[in-house]
Amino acid sequence: MTALTTFVSAHDRRRPGVRAAVRAVQVLTLLVLLLIGVGPLYWMVKGAVTPPSELTTHPLALWPDRPLTGNFATAYHDLGVGRYLLNTFLIVGGSWFVQLFVSATAGFALSVLRPRFGRVVYGAVLATMFVPYTVNMVSLFVTVTDLPFLHLNLGDTYWAIWLPAGTNAFTVLLAKQFFDALPRELFDAARVDGASTRQLLTRIVLPMSRPVLAVISLLAIMHSWKDFIWPLVALTDPEKQPISVALAQLATQAPQDQLIAAMVLAVAPPVLVFVVCQKYLVAGLGFTGVKG
């Protein structure tokens, strides 16, 4: 049932004219949403294969007369997009693992183990969500350049990106909220059978928490892929920077069509991940009770 049908009674919906009007409005709404979602992607692909002269003379043309499909290969090899994409995959993979590990274990501790000062820790984690990201950047930079107790300089290394990825309060609270909904009778029965804390996590909680783990994974991947400010600050070596930082530098030196082709290559992986995993995202948010 759509929002439109809630304003039309069941009796009126049985009338051919009303039913046709409702169906027309639904189709029109779907087409508008499709245009809003797919239109920018299509326009980006079109700009990537359009010669610079046509981009200037016919910017609103639906498709170029002489498409330059070789721009993608040129951007991948000559502009170094391939290397930047590899750097991005390394950054995203490490950030995903750290964030998933911290979120699952922290949520497990707050929800299942329930330590004595768990409410205080929960409140502290919740409070960090109200601190702007840019406010923490100075203290975070000081921390990674002089790691407490170890006195290690993690600057210009991927560890400076991976470790801070675990400090995501939203995914920790998301995991805790999901674990709170699991039946505690299972935990008590496992304790009676002699299950350790590690077995309780790995054999009972995590296998039952695949929906929320999928949501956390997708959120971690999307956030890490598009992150720009912190990689720009933490990684000064151009050979280690991700595609998000590289595109800003290529904008001043690459031809316009090749730059747009590089943007298409940068956008393609997260779009594919979202298309493949969107059903897991919807299902996981339904389980966790998060409302859009």
N, C-alpha and C positions, 0 to 999 in steps of 0.2 A: 504493500500500500504506500503510495506516495503522498506527499503533503497536499497535492492538488486534490486527490480523491477524497481526502478527509473533509473537504468543503462541499462535496457532492454526495447526496444521499444515495443509498443502494437502489432505491426506486428510480432516481433520475439516471443512474449509470446504465440501467437496462434500456433506456431510450437510445435509438441508433444515432440521433444527432448529437446528444450529449456524449455518448461513448466515443464517437469520432472526434469531437472537439478535444476531449481529454487526451485521446491518443495523439492527436496532432501537437498539442502543447507538450506532451512528454517527449515526442520525437524532436521537436524544435529545441527543447531544453537540452537534450542529449547532444544534439549537433553543436549547440553553442558551447557547452562544456568541452566537447571534443576539440572544437576550434581553439578554445582558450588553452587547452593542455597540449595539443599536438602542433598548433600553429607556430609557436616560437621555435620548436624543434625543426619543423619543416623549413622555416625561413633561415635557420642557421645552416642547414644542409644546402639549401639553395645558394646562400652566400658563399659557402665553401667551394662550390664548383663554378662560380660566376667570375669571369675575367674582371680585373679591376676597372677596365674601361666601361664595361656594361654596368658594373655596380654604380658608376657615376652617372652614366647617361640614362639608364633605365632601372632605377633602384626598386621600382614597384612591379617589375615583370615577374610573372609566376614561375618562369623557368628560363635559364639563359639559352641563347641561340647556339652557343658553342661551349658546352659544359667542360670544365677542366677537372676530370676525375683524378688526374695524377696529382692534384694538390694534397691529397691525403698521404700518399707515399712521400712526397716532398717534405711535408710537415713532419712526418714520422722520422725521416732520416736526416734531412738537411737542418731542420730546426731542433733536432734532438728530442722530439716529443717521446720517442721510444724510451730513452734513458729516464726522462722525467716520470713517465708512467711506471717504469720499474721502481723508481724511488717511492712513488706514491703507493704502489702495492706493498712495498716493505713497511712503510709507515702505517698504512691502514691495517695490515695483518698484525703487527705488533700491538697497535693501539686497541684493536678488537680483542685480542687475547687478554691483555691486561685489564681492560674494562669489564669483560665478561667474568674473569676470575675474581676481581674485587667485588663486583656487584653480587655475584652468586654467594661468595663466602661471607660478605658483610650482611647481606640480607638473611642468610641462613643463621648467622650468629644472633642478629637482632630479633628474628622471628621464632626460631626453633630453640636455640640455646637459652636465650633470654638472660643475659648476665645481670648482675646486681645493679650496675649503673647503665643498663641498656636504655632506659628512658632518657638519661642525660645525653648519651651518645646519639640517640635518635634525634633529639632536639638540636644537637650541634650539627648533625648532618643536614637536617631540615633548614637550619639557619643559613648554611652556606649557599642555598639556592637563591637567597635574597641579595647576595653580594655580586655586583656586576663583574663580568669576566675580565674587563680591562683593569679593574681595581686590583685584582690579584696578580696581574702580569709582572709588576716590578718585583714583588716578593717571590714569585715563582722563578723569575730569572735569577735572582740572587741565590735561591735554593739550588737550582740545577748547576750553577757555576761553582758553588761551594757546598757540596752535599753534606748535610749535618752528620757529625760523628766520623764519617769516612773521609771527609775533605777531598772529595773527588770532583773534578770539573767535567760535567756531562755536556757542556756546551758544544755545539756543532757535531753532536752524535744523535743517533736515532733514539737513544735512551731518554734524551730530553723531551722527546715527543711521546714515547710510549708510556713512561711512568706517570706523567700528569694525566694521561687519559683515564687512569683508574679513579680519579677524584671526581667522578660524576655523580652528584647526589641524586639526580632524578632516577637514574637506572638502579641505584642502590635501593631507593624507596619503592621503585617499581617491583624489584625482586622481593622485597620484604612484604609488600602488599599481597603478592601472589602466594608466598609461603604461608602467610597468615590464613589463607583460605583452605589450605591442606588440612585434612582431618588429623587431629593430634592423637587419635587413638592408634594410628599407624606408628607414630613415634614411640608411644608408650609400649606397644607390643614389641617393637624392635628392641627397645631397651631391655625388656624382660627376656628376650631371646639372646641377649648378650652382645648386641650390635654396638660397635664403637661410634664415636662422633664422626669419624671419617667414613665409615660404612653407612651411617645414617644419611650423610650428604650424598655420597656417590651412588648408593644402591636404592635409595628411596626417594629423596627429595629431587635430585637432578633428573632422573628418568621421568618423574611426574611433572616436571617444569619445562618441558620442551617449548610450549607456546610462548612463555615469557622470555626464555632464553633466545628464541628466534627474534622477538621484538627488540631485546637489548642488543643483539648482534647487528640487526639492521640499522638501529639508531646509531650504534658505534661506528659502523662502516660509513654511513652517510655523513655523520659529523666530521669524522677524520678526513674523508675525501675532500670536503669543501672547506676545511679549515685553512685560513690564510694568514692571520696575524701572528699566531704563535710560531708556526714553521718559519715565517719570515724573520722573526726575532731570534729563534733558537738555532737555526741553520744558516750560517753565513757562507758556507761553501756552495757555489752554484751546482757542483757535481752531485750534491746530496739533496737538493731542494725538490719538493714535489711539484706536480704540474700546476697547482693553484698559484704558486709563487712564480713559476717560470712563465706563465702566460702574461703576468703583469710586466715582466722584463721583455718578453718577445713583442709586446704591443708597440714598443718604440723602435723596433728594428726590422720586423718581418713585414712583407707585403700583406695587404688587407685580406686577400682571398686565402693565402696560406695561414694567416693568423686565425681566420674563422674555421679553417679546416682543422687546425690544432685544437680549437675549442670543441669541435664536434668529437674529436678523438678523446678529449678529456671528459666530455659529458656522457659518452656512450656506455662506459662500464657501470656507473651508478644507476643509469636508467635501466639497463638490462637487469641489474641486481634487483631493483625495485619491481620491475615487471614480473620477474620470476618469483619473488618472495612476498608479493603484496598480500596473498591469501594468508600467509603465516602472520603477517603484521596485523591484519584485521582480526584473525582468530585470537592472537595473543592479547590484543587490546580488549577484546571481548571478555577474555578470561580474567584480566586484571581489573576490569571495571573502569578503565580510563575512558572518559567521554571526550569526543572531539568538539 
